[in-house]
């Protein structure tokens, strides 16, 4: 199914959308619960102001990201990087 130039909100439940492609799509304010995004790729994404809870980040790689103000378990990532650099 192809959706193009639509402005309607979608409510998708109990569905298999594996291998779907989202390009130039506004998902601001979207809610994802009980979703399998394993082996997915995210590029040129604006996650500012987003919240992530109860995630499985096993073998996830994060690179070339602006982590300004980003916290993991309440700790600023910049502080974590600084502590790592001091130990190296």
Biopython code that builds the backbone (N, CA, C, O; Angstrom):
import numpy as np
from Bio.PDB.StructureBuilder import StructureBuilder

atoms = [
    (1, "UNK", "N", (0.837, -1.161, 0.000)),
    (1, "UNK", "CA", (0.000, 0.000, 0.000)),
    (1, "UNK", "C", (0.890, 1.235, 0.000)),
    (1, "UNK", "O", (1.882, 1.277, 0.728)),
    (2, "UNK", "N", (0.562, 2.216, -0.785)),
    (2, "UNK", "CA", (1.323, 3.459, -0.820)),
    (2, "UNK", "C", (0.430, 4.597, -0.334)),
    (2, "UNK", "O", (-0.705, 4.752, -0.785)),
    (3, "UNK", "N", (0.964, 5.387, 0.590)),
    (3, "UNK", "CA", (0.297, 6.596, 1.046)),
    (3, "UNK", "C", (1.178, 7.769, 0.655)),
    (3, "UNK", "O", (2.373, 7.770, 0.950)),
    (4, "UNK", "N", (0.613, 8.753, 0.006)),
    (4, "UNK", "CA", (1.395, 9.915, -0.414)),
    (4, "UNK", "C", (0.546, 11.162, -0.235)),
    (4, "UNK", "O", (-0.640, 11.180, -0.564)),
    (5, "UNK", "N", (1.173, 12.199, 0.291)),
    (5, "UNK", "CA", (0.511, 13.487, 0.474)),
    (5, "UNK", "C", (-0.779, 13.373, 1.278)),
    (5, "UNK", "O", (-1.772, 14.026, 0.955)),
    (6, "UNK", "N", (-0.769, 12.551, 2.318)),
    (6, "UNK", "CA", (-1.940, 12.424, 3.176)),
    (6, "UNK", "C", (-1.707, 13.165, 4.481)),
    (6, "UNK", "O", (-0.567, 13.290, 4.930)),
    (7, "UNK", "N", (-2.754, 13.648, 5.082)),
    (7, "UNK", "CA", (-2.642, 14.372, 6.338)),
    (7, "UNK", "C", (-3.439, 13.716, 7.446)),
    (7, "UNK", "O", (-3.574, 14.293, 8.526)),
    (8, "UNK", "N", (-3.959, 12.552, 7.216)),
    (8, "UNK", "CA", (-4.767, 11.866, 8.218)),
    (8, "UNK", "C", (-3.880, 11.081, 9.182)),
    (8, "UNK", "O", (-2.858, 10.518, 8.792)),
    (9, "UNK", "N", (-4.296, 11.057, 10.457)),
    (9, "UNK", "CA", (-3.591, 10.251, 11.444)),
    (9, "UNK", "C", (-3.956, 8.788, 11.221)),
    (9, "UNK", "O", (-5.096, 8.461, 10.889)),
    (10, "UNK", "N", (-2.979, 7.922, 11.406)),
    (10, "UNK", "CA", (-3.213, 6.489, 11.259)),
    (10, "UNK", "C", (-3.240, 5.838, 12.629)),
    (10, "UNK", "O", (-2.457, 6.204, 13.506)),
    (11, "UNK", "N", (-4.114, 4.896, 12.817)),
    (11, "UNK", "CA", (-4.095, 4.057, 14.018)),
    (11, "UNK", "C", (-3.893, 2.638, 13.531)),
    (11, "UNK", "O", (-4.789, 2.034, 12.941)),
    (12, "UNK", "N", (-2.696, 2.111, 13.788)),
    (12, "UNK", "CA", (-2.326, 0.790, 13.284)),
    (12, "UNK", "C", (-2.125, -0.128, 14.483)),
    (12, "UNK", "O", (-1.312, 0.163, 15.360)),
    (13, "UNK", "N", (-2.860, -1.230, 14.525)),
    (13, "UNK", "CA", (-2.734, -2.185, 15.620)),
    (13, "UNK", "C", (-2.667, -3.600, 15.065)),
    (13, "UNK", "O", (-3.228, -3.901, 14.012)),
    (14, "UNK", "N", (-1.969, -4.461, 15.796)),
    (14, "UNK", "CA", (-1.871, -5.873, 15.450)),
    (14, "UNK", "C", (-1.580, -6.075, 13.956)),
    (14, "UNK", "O", (-2.282, -6.813, 13.265)),
    (15, "UNK", "N", (-0.531, -5.404, 13.480)),
    (15, "UNK", "CA", (-0.214, -5.418, 12.047)),
    (15, "UNK", "C", (1.251, -5.733, 11.813)),
    (15, "UNK", "O", (2.090, -5.505, 12.685)),
    (16, "UNK", "N", (1.554, -6.251, 10.651)),
    (16, "UNK", "CA", (2.928, -6.515, 10.238)),
    (16, "UNK", "C", (3.274, -5.533, 9.130)),
    (16, "UNK", "O", (2.822, -5.685, 7.995)),
    (17, "UNK", "N", (4.073, -4.527, 9.459)),
    (17, "UNK", "CA", (4.512, -3.534, 8.481)),
    (17, "UNK", "C", (6.007, -3.682, 8.213)),
    (17, "UNK", "O", (6.678, -2.712, 7.862)),
    (18, "UNK", "N", (6.528, -4.902, 8.379)),
    (18, "UNK", "CA", (7.956, -5.154, 8.170)),
    (18, "UNK", "C", (8.381, -4.665, 6.795)),
    (18, "UNK", "O", (7.648, -4.787, 5.814)),
    (19, "UNK", "N", (9.588, -4.107, 6.751)),
    (19, "UNK", "CA", (10.204, -3.607, 5.521)),
    (19, "UNK", "C", (9.503, -2.379, 4.948)),
    (19, "UNK", "O", (9.689, -2.051, 3.776)),
    (20, "UNK", "N", (8.703, -1.703, 5.760)),
    (20, "UNK", "CA", (8.075, -0.456, 5.315)),
    (20, "UNK", "C", (9.130, 0.637, 5.213)),
    (20, "UNK", "O", (10.172, 0.564, 5.864)),
    (21, "UNK", "N", (8.862, 1.632, 4.409)),
    (21, "UNK", "CA", (9.770, 2.758, 4.226)),
    (21, "UNK", "C", (9.015, 4.047, 4.553)),
    (21, "UNK", "O", (7.912, 4.283, 4.060)),
    (22, "UNK", "N", (9.638, 4.871, 5.398)),
    (22, "UNK", "CA", (9.084, 6.174, 5.722)),
    (22, "UNK", "C", (10.114, 7.210, 5.279)),
    (22, "UNK", "O", (11.231, 7.219, 5.797)),
    (23, "UNK", "N", (9.771, 8.063, 4.353)),
    (23, "UNK", "CA", (10.704, 9.072, 3.842)),
    (23, "UNK", "C", (9.990, 10.416, 3.786)),
    (23, "UNK", "O", (8.898, 10.522, 3.227)),
    (24, "UNK", "N", (10.602, 11.430, 4.358)),
    (24, "UNK", "CA", (10.036, 12.776, 4.393)),
    (24, "UNK", "C", (8.634, 12.747, 4.998)),
    (24, "UNK", "O", (7.678, 13.265, 4.421)),
    (25, "UNK", "N", (8.535, 12.120, 6.191)),
    (25, "UNK", "CA", (7.256, 11.920, 6.858)),
    (25, "UNK", "C", (7.286, 12.628, 8.208)),
    (25, "UNK", "O", (8.284, 12.558, 8.926)),
    (26, "UNK", "N", (6.203, 13.303, 8.553)),
    (26, "UNK", "CA", (6.083, 13.961, 9.846)),
    (26, "UNK", "C", (5.337, 13.033, 10.795)),
    (26, "UNK", "O", (4.130, 12.835, 10.653)),
    (27, "UNK", "N", (6.044, 12.468, 11.754)),
    (27, "UNK", "CA", (5.436, 11.601, 12.771)),
    (27, "UNK", "C", (5.471, 12.288, 14.138)),
    (27, "UNK", "O", (5.423, 11.620, 15.171)),
    (28, "UNK", "N", (5.553, 13.624, 14.145)),
    (28, "UNK", "CA", (5.617, 14.374, 15.393)),
    (28, "UNK", "C", (4.429, 14.017, 16.278)),
    (28, "UNK", "O", (3.286, 13.989, 15.822)),
    (29, "UNK", "N", (4.713, 13.747, 17.543)),
    (29, "UNK", "CA", (3.663, 13.408, 18.488)),
    (29, "UNK", "C", (3.145, 11.986, 18.357)),
    (29, "UNK", "O", (2.202, 11.606, 19.051)),
    (30, "UNK", "N", (3.748, 11.194, 17.475)),
    (30, "UNK", "CA", (3.314, 9.806, 17.303)),
    (30, "UNK", "C", (3.663, 8.998, 18.547)),
    (30, "UNK", "O", (4.583, 9.343, 19.289)),
    (31, "UNK", "N", (2.933, 7.944, 18.760)),
    (31, "UNK", "CA", (3.157, 7.069, 19.905)),
    (31, "UNK", "C", (3.438, 5.664, 19.405)),
    (31, "UNK", "O", (2.700, 5.122, 18.581)),
    (32, "UNK", "N", (4.516, 5.083, 19.915)),
    (32, "UNK", "CA", (4.899, 3.729, 19.547)),
    (32, "UNK", "C", (4.912, 2.893, 20.820)),
    (32, "UNK", "O", (5.664, 3.202, 21.745)),
    (33, "UNK", "N", (4.107, 1.852, 20.889)),
    (33, "UNK", "CA", (4.052, 1.000, 22.057)),
    (33, "UNK", "C", (4.018, -0.452, 21.605)),
    (33, "UNK", "O", (3.245, -0.819, 20.720)),
    (34, "UNK", "N", (4.867, -1.277, 22.223)),
    (34, "UNK", "CA", (4.934, -2.692, 21.869)),
    (34, "UNK", "C", (5.234, -2.863, 20.375)),
    (34, "UNK", "O", (4.525, -3.573, 19.661)),
    (35, "UNK", "N", (6.303, -2.195, 19.920)),
    (35, "UNK", "CA", (6.676, -2.175, 18.503)),
    (35, "UNK", "C", (8.035, -2.837, 18.327)),
    (35, "UNK", "O", (8.951, -2.586, 19.110)),
    (36, "UNK", "N", (8.175, -3.672, 17.319)),
    (36, "UNK", "CA", (9.448, -4.327, 17.000)),
    (36, "UNK", "C", (10.139, -3.534, 15.897)),
    (36, "UNK", "O", (9.720, -3.576, 14.740)),
    (37, "UNK", "N", (11.197, -2.813, 16.257)),
    (37, "UNK", "CA", (11.988, -2.054, 15.286)),
    (37, "UNK", "C", (13.380, -2.648, 15.126)),
    (37, "UNK", "O", (14.300, -1.962, 14.681)),
    (38, "UNK", "N", (13.546, -3.933, 15.490)),
    (38, "UNK", "CA", (14.856, -4.556, 15.370)),
    (38, "UNK", "C", (15.325, -4.526, 13.927)),
    (38, "UNK", "O", (14.536, -4.658, 12.990)),
    (39, "UNK", "N", (16.628, -4.351, 13.773)),
    (39, "UNK", "CA", (17.288, -4.292, 12.466)),
    (39, "UNK", "C", (16.791, -3.141, 11.593)),
    (39, "UNK", "O", (16.943, -3.181, 10.372)),
    (40, "UNK", "N", (16.199, -2.116, 12.211)),
    (40, "UNK", "CA", (15.748, -0.935, 11.482)),
    (40, "UNK", "C", (16.887, 0.068, 11.363)),
    (40, "UNK", "O", (17.848, 0.017, 12.131)),
    (41, "UNK", "N", (16.781, 0.961, 10.420)),
    (41, "UNK", "CA", (17.768, 2.009, 10.208)),
    (41, "UNK", "C", (17.091, 3.363, 10.359)),
    (41, "UNK", "O", (16.007, 3.596, 9.824)),
    (42, "UNK", "N", (17.754, 4.255, 11.101)),
    (42, "UNK", "CA", (17.243, 5.606, 11.283)),
    (42, "UNK", "C", (18.320, 6.573, 10.816)),
    (42, "UNK", "O", (19.456, 6.496, 11.283)),
    (43, "UNK", "N", (17.992, 7.470, 9.918)),
    (43, "UNK", "CA", (18.954, 8.461, 9.428)),
    (43, "UNK", "C", (18.245, 9.793, 9.226)),
    (43, "UNK", "O", (17.098, 9.829, 8.779)),
    (44, "UNK", "N", (18.918, 10.872, 9.551)),
    (44, "UNK", "CA", (18.386, 12.221, 9.418)),
    (44, "UNK", "C", (17.043, 12.334, 10.149)),
    (44, "UNK", "O", (16.035, 12.741, 9.571)),
    (45, "UNK", "N", (17.057, 11.965, 11.432)),
    (45, "UNK", "CA", (15.852, 11.919, 12.250)),
    (45, "UNK", "C", (15.919, 12.995, 13.333)),
    (45, "UNK", "O", (16.974, 13.198, 13.936)),
    (46, "UNK", "N", (14.819, 13.676, 13.583)),
    (46, "UNK", "CA", (14.735, 14.650, 14.662)),
    (46, "UNK", "C", (13.984, 14.019, 15.830)),
    (46, "UNK", "O", (12.757, 13.931, 15.809)),
    (47, "UNK", "N", (14.724, 13.580, 16.850)),
    (47, "UNK", "CA", (14.138, 12.994, 18.050)),
    (47, "UNK", "C", (14.100, 14.016, 19.192)),
    (47, "UNK", "O", (13.847, 13.629, 20.333)),
    (48, "UNK", "N", (14.342, 15.306, 18.926)),
    (48, "UNK", "CA", (14.414, 16.290, 20.003)),
    (48, "UNK", "C", (13.120, 16.287, 20.816)),
    (48, "UNK", "O", (12.019, 16.264, 20.266)),
    (49, "UNK", "N", (13.282, 16.312, 22.129)),
    (49, "UNK", "CA", (12.135, 16.335, 23.025)),
    (49, "UNK", "C", (11.435, 14.993, 23.181)),
    (49, "UNK", "O", (10.412, 14.910, 23.860)),
    (50, "UNK", "N", (11.964, 13.945, 22.566)),
    (50, "UNK", "CA", (11.344, 12.622, 22.653)),
    (50, "UNK", "C", (11.745, 11.919, 23.942)),
    (50, "UNK", "O", (12.736, 12.274, 24.580)),
    (51, "UNK", "N", (10.971, 10.937, 24.303)),
    (51, "UNK", "CA", (11.265, 10.141, 25.502)),
    (51, "UNK", "C", (11.228, 8.675, 25.121)),
    (51, "UNK", "O", (10.343, 8.233, 24.389)),
    (52, "UNK", "N", (12.206, 7.917, 25.630)),
    (52, "UNK", "CA", (12.311, 6.492, 25.360)),
    (52, "UNK", "C", (12.327, 5.762, 26.690)),
    (52, "UNK", "O", (13.169, 6.051, 27.541)),
    (53, "UNK", "N", (11.420, 4.825, 26.884)),
    (53, "UNK", "CA", (11.344, 4.058, 28.125)),
    (53, "UNK", "C", (11.236, 2.569, 27.808)),
    (53, "UNK", "O", (10.615, 2.171, 26.822)),
    (54, "UNK", "N", (11.848, 1.762, 28.659)),
    (54, "UNK", "CA", (11.737, 0.304, 28.568)),
    (54, "UNK", "C", (12.139, -0.217, 27.184)),
    (54, "UNK", "O", (11.376, -0.929, 26.532)),
    (55, "UNK", "N", (13.346, 0.150, 26.750)),
    (55, "UNK", "CA", (13.843, -0.226, 25.422)),
    (55, "UNK", "C", (14.915, -1.296, 25.517)),
    (55, "UNK", "O", (15.617, -1.404, 26.523)),
    (56, "UNK", "N", (15.032, -2.074, 24.473)),
    (56, "UNK", "CA", (16.119, -3.042, 24.340)),
    (56, "UNK", "C", (17.114, -2.474, 23.333)),
    (56, "UNK", "O", (16.859, -2.493, 22.129)),
    (57, "UNK", "N", (18.241, -1.971, 23.816)),
    (57, "UNK", "CA", (19.271, -1.392, 22.954)),
    (57, "UNK", "C", (20.428, -2.366, 22.730)),
    (57, "UNK", "O", (21.543, -1.927, 22.447)),
    (58, "UNK", "N", (20.196, -3.669, 22.849)),
    (58, "UNK", "CA", (21.235, -4.668, 22.644)),
    (58, "UNK", "C", (21.828, -4.522, 21.243)),
    (58, "UNK", "O", (21.096, -4.533, 20.253)),
    (59, "UNK", "N", (23.142, -4.386, 21.160)),
    (59, "UNK", "CA", (23.900, -4.287, 19.915)),
    (59, "UNK", "C", (23.475, -3.103, 19.033)),
    (59, "UNK", "O", (23.591, -3.173, 17.810)),
    (60, "UNK", "N", (22.984, -2.020, 19.647)),
    (60, "UNK", "CA", (22.628, -0.810, 18.907)),
    (60, "UNK", "C", (23.875, 0.060, 18.772)),
    (60, "UNK", "O", (24.649, 0.188, 19.720)),
    (61, "UNK", "N", (24.069, 0.652, 17.604)),
    (61, "UNK", "CA", (25.164, 1.599, 17.381)),
    (61, "UNK", "C", (24.576, 2.973, 17.137)),
    (61, "UNK", "O", (23.629, 3.129, 16.367)),
    (62, "UNK", "N", (25.147, 3.970, 17.800)),
    (62, "UNK", "CA", (24.716, 5.351, 17.617)),
    (62, "UNK", "C", (25.942, 6.143, 17.200)),
    (62, "UNK", "O", (26.964, 6.104, 17.886)),
    (63, "UNK", "N", (25.860, 6.854, 16.101)),
    (63, "UNK", "CA", (26.997, 7.632, 15.627)),
    (63, "UNK", "C", (26.549, 8.942, 15.007)),
    (63, "UNK", "O", (25.402, 9.080, 14.583)),
    (64, "UNK", "N", (27.458, 9.897, 14.959)),
    (64, "UNK", "CA", (27.232, 11.198, 14.329)),
    (64, "UNK", "C", (25.918, 11.819, 14.792)),
    (64, "UNK", "O", (25.066, 12.176, 13.979)),
    (65, "UNK", "N", (25.764, 11.944, 16.125)),
    (65, "UNK", "CA", (24.531, 12.477, 16.691)),
    (65, "UNK", "C", (24.814, 13.685, 17.571)),
    (65, "UNK", "O", (25.849, 13.751, 18.234)),
    (66, "UNK", "N", (23.900, 14.628, 17.574)),
    (66, "UNK", "CA", (23.950, 15.740, 18.518)),
    (66, "UNK", "C", (23.297, 15.257, 19.808)),
    (66, "UNK", "O", (22.086, 15.039, 19.844)),
    (67, "UNK", "N", (24.078, 15.091, 20.855)),
    (67, "UNK", "CA", (23.559, 14.576, 22.126)),
    (67, "UNK", "C", (23.407, 15.688, 23.167)),
    (67, "UNK", "O", (23.356, 15.405, 24.364)),
    (68, "UNK", "N", (23.336, 16.936, 22.733)),
    (68, "UNK", "CA", (23.186, 18.062, 23.643)),
    (68, "UNK", "C", (21.957, 17.871, 24.529)),
    (68, "UNK", "O", (20.837, 17.751, 24.032)),
    (69, "UNK", "N", (22.169, 17.843, 25.819)),
    (69, "UNK", "CA", (21.067, 17.706, 26.765)),
    (69, "UNK", "C", (20.513, 16.297, 26.898)),
    (69, "UNK", "O", (19.592, 16.070, 27.682)),
    (70, "UNK", "N", (21.056, 15.348, 26.148)),
    (70, "UNK", "CA", (20.563, 13.967, 26.198)),
    (70, "UNK", "C", (20.966, 13.318, 27.517)),
    (70, "UNK", "O", (22.101, 13.456, 27.973)),
    (71, "UNK", "N", (20.016, 12.610, 28.121)),
    (71, "UNK", "CA", (20.275, 11.910, 29.375)),
    (71, "UNK", "C", (19.964, 10.427, 29.224)),
    (71, "UNK", "O", (19.040, 10.037, 28.511)),
    (72, "UNK", "N", (20.748, 9.621, 29.903)),
    (72, "UNK", "CA", (20.482, 8.190, 30.017)),
    (72, "UNK", "C", (20.366, 7.914, 31.505)),
    (72, "UNK", "O", (21.306, 8.140, 32.267)),
    (73, "UNK", "N", (19.206, 7.425, 31.908)),
    (73, "UNK", "CA", (18.925, 7.171, 33.330)),
    (73, "UNK", "C", (19.229, 8.399, 34.184)),
    (73, "UNK", "O", (19.764, 8.286, 35.287)),
    (74, "UNK", "N", (18.881, 9.565, 33.660)),
    (74, "UNK", "CA", (19.031, 10.813, 34.400)),
    (74, "UNK", "C", (20.405, 11.443, 34.352)),
    (74, "UNK", "O", (20.605, 12.515, 34.923)),
    (75, "UNK", "N", (21.361, 10.809, 33.687)),
    (75, "UNK", "CA", (22.736, 11.326, 33.615)),
    (75, "UNK", "C", (22.992, 11.888, 32.228)),
    (75, "UNK", "O", (22.730, 11.226, 31.224)),
    (76, "UNK", "N", (23.504, 13.113, 32.174)),
    (76, "UNK", "CA", (23.812, 13.719, 30.879)),
    (76, "UNK", "C", (24.850, 12.883, 30.141)),
    (76, "UNK", "O", (25.855, 12.475, 30.724)),
    (77, "UNK", "N", (24.610, 12.632, 28.880)),
    (77, "UNK", "CA", (25.547, 11.852, 28.064)),
    (77, "UNK", "C", (26.893, 12.575, 27.986)),
    (77, "UNK", "O", (27.938, 11.926, 27.976)),
    (78, "UNK", "N", (26.881, 13.894, 27.930)),
    (78, "UNK", "CA", (28.144, 14.645, 27.897)),
    (78, "UNK", "C", (28.972, 14.357, 29.151)),
    (78, "UNK", "O", (30.197, 14.273, 29.072)),
    (79, "UNK", "N", (28.318, 14.204, 30.306)),
    (79, "UNK", "CA", (29.037, 13.858, 31.538)),
    (79, "UNK", "C", (29.587, 12.436, 31.467)),
    (79, "UNK", "O", (30.693, 12.177, 31.941)),
    (80, "UNK", "N", (28.833, 11.525, 30.888)),
    (80, "UNK", "CA", (29.305, 10.148, 30.727)),
    (80, "UNK", "C", (30.530, 10.097, 29.811)),
    (80, "UNK", "O", (31.496, 9.391, 30.103)),
    (81, "UNK", "N", (30.491, 10.843, 28.706)),
    (81, "UNK", "CA", (31.643, 10.889, 27.792)),
    (81, "UNK", "C", (32.856, 11.481, 28.489)),
    (81, "UNK", "O", (33.973, 10.993, 28.317)),
    (82, "UNK", "N", (32.643, 12.536, 29.278)),
    (82, "UNK", "CA", (33.760, 13.183, 29.979)),
    (82, "UNK", "C", (34.376, 12.220, 30.991)),
    (82, "UNK", "O", (35.601, 12.147, 31.093)),
    (83, "UNK", "N", (33.569, 11.489, 31.731)),
    (83, "UNK", "CA", (34.086, 10.524, 32.691)),
    (83, "UNK", "C", (34.853, 9.421, 31.970)),
    (83, "UNK", "O", (35.882, 8.960, 32.465)),
    (84, "UNK", "N", (34.370, 8.996, 30.816)),
    (84, "UNK", "CA", (35.068, 7.973, 30.031)),
    (84, "UNK", "C", (36.431, 8.492, 29.564)),
    (84, "UNK", "O", (37.435, 7.784, 29.652)),
    (85, "UNK", "N", (36.458, 9.733, 29.067)),
    (85, "UNK", "CA", (37.726, 10.316, 28.590)),
    (85, "UNK", "C", (38.747, 10.406, 29.727)),
    (85, "UNK", "O", (39.934, 10.160, 29.511)),
    (86, "UNK", "N", (38.295, 10.755, 30.934)),
    (86, "UNK", "CA", (39.211, 10.877, 32.080)),
    (86, "UNK", "C", (39.828, 9.525, 32.450)),
    (86, "UNK", "O", (40.964, 9.475, 32.921)),
    (87, "UNK", "N", (39.095, 8.434, 32.241)),
    (87, "UNK", "CA", (39.604, 7.116, 32.584)),
    (87, "UNK", "C", (40.553, 6.563, 31.524)),
    (87, "UNK", "O", (41.382, 5.704, 31.824)),
    (88, "UNK", "N", (40.441, 7.040, 30.307)),
    (88, "UNK", "CA", (41.241, 6.489, 29.193)),
    (88, "UNK", "C", (42.690, 6.905, 29.291)),
    (88, "UNK", "O", (43.498, 6.533, 28.441)),
]
sb = StructureBuilder()
sb.init_structure("model")
sb.init_model(0)
sb.init_chain("A")
sb.init_seg("    ")
for serial, (resi, resn, name, xyz) in enumerate(atoms, 1):
    if name == "N":
        sb.init_residue(resn, " ", resi, " ")
    sb.init_atom(name, np.array(xyz, "f"), 0.0, 1.0, " ", f" {name:<3s}", serial, name[0])
structure = sb.get_structure()
